[in-house]
Amino acid sequence: MNRKCFCCFNNMNTNNDDNKDNKLLKDWLEFRFEKLETNLTDEDKKHALNYDTFCEKILDVIPDKDSDYVSDILDDFREELLTHCVYWNEKYYKTGIIDIITLLRF
C-alpha cells in the first residue's frame, strides 16, 4: 500500500500538476481495490461473476474438435470484459474524485 493514498486529497488540493494528480488518483484506486478485495462480505461474494462456471457449461456442449477454438474465444472475451470493467470503473471513480477535488478547491 502506498502511504501517499492517505494524504492524496490534501496533495491534490494544493498541487496543480495534472500528472502528479493522475499518479495520486491511480495510487488511491489501487489502495481501494486492495481494501475491497480483502473485505468481501457474503453478499459481495453472492454477486460475483462465475465466469469459469459459464465457460465450463459452454465447453461441455461444444464438440471436442471445436473446444480449443471456443476456449480461446472465451479467454479473449474474458480479457476484453476485464479491460472494459477496469477502464469504466476507473473512469467513473476518477471523475467522482476529481469532482470532489474541484469542489474543495473553491
Summary of the structure (lengths in Angstrom):
residues: 106
radius of gyration: 19.6
end to end distance: 30.1
largest distance: 63.8
contacts: 221
relative contact order: 0.11
helix: 84%
strand: 0%
